[in-house]
């Protein structure tokens, strides 16, 4: 079973769209949390030490942006 993956996003964010597209193409299920629509989600992002999005989280490990670290998180999400 895949681990829960969360993508913190906002409206009109190209990098956020890229992250979600890659996850979808890889068949990795994820929950989207829009910080523009819910201030609680922005506070969650800040708890991980980030101010902006996209922030991708698996097992309390967070990565900001569309980076090589994101690939590591994707592999972690695929593990049972």
Secondary structure, 3 states (H helix, E strand, C coil): CCCCEEEEECCCCHHHHHHHHHHHHCCCCCEEEECCCCHHHHHHHHHCCCCCCCEEEECCEEEECCCHHHHHHHHHHHCC
